């Protein structure tokens, strides 16, 4: 059985997530989708909009076959720790198939090139050299990447989903997990964007609109929105 694994938060589950599950599962010819999802708390350290059971139900209702929890010890870490913990867990489970994710550039060659840099000591020496000039670690990392790969390839480090994709690929290399990275371009509803594009809006944008008392049903699958309404009505999520 060929599995498509997705590492996620679904805070909340929206149309972009449903699109990814459908399009990538079909494109990769997978038999089932496994989602490894953060629990009650998400990476930025905040409690999720809904509890983990409601968010898992949203994913199942939209086509996911299995939802497992990414323990908080990994879910609350930096991109590197988040990815490394998740990929290590998938490897321990014996998952074989694809690790599917969205990114701004969707250039697997560029993402892989940046990922492989971090596995070489020479690159880390270059980062240390730039740090000695007094710039921040992210700036030093970017300068070193430009030095090794050129500005065009290093530019993926300017995009949050690309950065996470780089860490997924690096974690696969580091752990030897039997997973093939598979990327889908995020063209609408970009990470942390508050701007709606068609029926797509980021989870951040949805949460903000909910706080402002707006109706978000246009940006969520009907089943997921119904679950959100139920959680609000029954006191397990903020009432909007």
NORRA-V274887 format. One record per pair of residues at least 6 apart in sequence whose ideal C-beta (glycine too) atoms are under 7 Angstrom apart, sorted by the first residue. I is the first residue (numbers start at 1). J is the second residue. If there is no record, write none. Layout:
i=[I & I]
j=[J & J]
This chain:
i=[1 & 1 & 2 & 2 & 2 & 2 & 3 & 3 & 3 & 3 & 3 & 3 & 4 & 4 & 4 & 4 & 4 & 4 & 4 & 4 & 5 & 5 & 5 & 5 & 5 & 5 & 5 & 5 & 5 & 6 & 6 & 6 & 7 & 7 & 7 & 8 & 8 & 9 & 9 & 9 & 9 & 10 & 10 & 10 & 10 & 10 & 11 & 11 & 11 & 11 & 11 & 12 & 12 & 12 & 12 & 12 & 12 & 12 & 12 & 12 & 13 & 13 & 13 & 13 & 13 & 13 & 14 & 14 & 14 & 14 & 14 & 15 & 15 & 15 & 15 & 15 & 16 & 16 & 16 & 18 & 18 & 18 & 20 & 20 & 20 & 21 & 21 & 21 & 21 & 22 & 23 & 24 & 24 & 24 & 25 & 28 & 28 & 30 & 30 & 32 & 33 & 33 & 33 & 34 & 34 & 34 & 34 & 35 & 35 & 35 & 36 & 36 & 36 & 36 & 36 & 37 & 37 & 37 & 37 & 37 & 37 & 37 & 38 & 38 & 39 & 39 & 39 & 39 & 40 & 40 & 40 & 40 & 41 & 41 & 41 & 41 & 41 & 42 & 42 & 43 & 43 & 43 & 45 & 48 & 49 & 49 & 50 & 50 & 50 & 50 & 51 & 52 & 54 & 54 & 54 & 56 & 57 & 58 & 58 & 59 & 60 & 61 & 61 & 61 & 62 & 62 & 62 & 70 & 70 & 73 & 74 & 74 & 74 & 74 & 75 & 77 & 79 & 79 & 79 & 80 & 83 & 83 & 83 & 83 & 84 & 87 & 87 & 87 & 87 & 87 & 88 & 90 & 90 & 91 & 91 & 95 & 96 & 97 & 98 & 98 & 98 & 99 & 99 & 99 & 99 & 99 & 100 & 100 & 101 & 101 & 101 & 101 & 102 & 102 & 102 & 103 & 103 & 103 & 103 & 103 & 103 & 103 & 103 & 104 & 104 & 104 & 104 & 104 & 105 & 105 & 105 & 106 & 106 & 106 & 108 & 108 & 110 & 110 & 111 & 111 & 111 & 111 & 111 & 111 & 112 & 113 & 113 & 114 & 114 & 114 & 114 & 114 & 114 & 114 & 115 & 115 & 115 & 115 & 117 & 117 & 117 & 117 & 118 & 119 & 119 & 123 & 123 & 126 & 126 & 126 & 127 & 127 & 127 & 130 & 130 & 130 & 131 & 131 & 141 & 142 & 142 & 145 & 145 & 146 & 156 & 156 & 157 & 160 & 161 & 161 & 165 & 168 & 169 & 172 & 172 & 188 & 188 & 188 & 189 & 189 & 189 & 189 & 190 & 191 & 192 & 192 & 193 & 193 & 194 & 194 & 194 & 196 & 196 & 199 & 199 & 200 & 201 & 206 & 206 & 209 & 210 & 210 & 213 & 217 & 228 & 231 & 232 & 232 & 232]
j=[31 & 32 & 29 & 30 & 31 & 97 & 30 & 32 & 34 & 95 & 96 & 97 & 24 & 25 & 28 & 30 & 33 & 97 & 98 & 100 & 34 & 36 & 90 & 95 & 97 & 98 & 99 & 100 & 179 & 33 & 35 & 100 & 36 & 70 & 86 & 35 & 37 & 37 & 38 & 42 & 43 & 17 & 37 & 55 & 58 & 59 & 42 & 48 & 49 & 55 & 203 & 49 & 50 & 55 & 58 & 203 & 206 & 220 & 224 & 228 & 55 & 58 & 59 & 62 & 220 & 224 & 201 & 203 & 206 & 219 & 220 & 199 & 200 & 219 & 220 & 221 & 188 & 189 & 200 & 62 & 63 & 221 & 100 & 102 & 184 & 33 & 62 & 63 & 64 & 63 & 184 & 100 & 182 & 184 & 33 & 98 & 182 & 97 & 98 & 65 & 63 & 64 & 65 & 65 & 66 & 68 & 95 & 59 & 64 & 67 & 68 & 70 & 86 & 89 & 90 & 52 & 55 & 56 & 59 & 67 & 69 & 70 & 70 & 75 & 52 & 69 & 72 & 75 & 47 & 48 & 51 & 52 & 47 & 48 & 72 & 75 & 76 & 48 & 75 & 75 & 76 & 82 & 76 & 55 & 207 & 237 & 228 & 231 & 236 & 237 & 236 & 69 & 227 & 231 & 236 & 67 & 227 & 224 & 227 & 67 & 67 & 223 & 224 & 227 & 221 & 223 & 224 & 86 & 89 & 85 & 81 & 82 & 85 & 86 & 82 & 85 & 163 & 164 & 167 & 167 & 164 & 167 & 168 & 171 & 171 & 168 & 171 & 172 & 175 & 177 & 175 & 177 & 179 & 175 & 177 & 179 & 178 & 179 & 179 & 180 & 182 & 168 & 172 & 179 & 181 & 182 & 182 & 184 & 164 & 165 & 168 & 183 & 161 & 184 & 186 & 111 & 159 & 161 & 162 & 165 & 183 & 185 & 186 & 159 & 161 & 162 & 186 & 190 & 156 & 159 & 162 & 183 & 184 & 185 & 181 & 183 & 153 & 156 & 156 & 162 & 165 & 166 & 169 & 183 & 169 & 149 & 153 & 145 & 149 & 153 & 154 & 156 & 157 & 166 & 166 & 169 & 170 & 173 & 123 & 145 & 148 & 149 & 170 & 170 & 173 & 144 & 148 & 144 & 147 & 148 & 140 & 141 & 144 & 140 & 143 & 144 & 137 & 140 & 157 & 154 & 157 & 154 & 157 & 154 & 162 & 166 & 163 & 191 & 186 & 191 & 183 & 181 & 181 & 179 & 181 & 197 & 198 & 200 & 197 & 200 & 201 & 202 & 202 & 202 & 202 & 204 & 202 & 205 & 204 & 205 & 208 & 205 & 219 & 218 & 219 & 219 & 219 & 216 & 219 & 216 & 216 & 240 & 240 & 225 & 237 & 237 & 238 & 239 & 240]
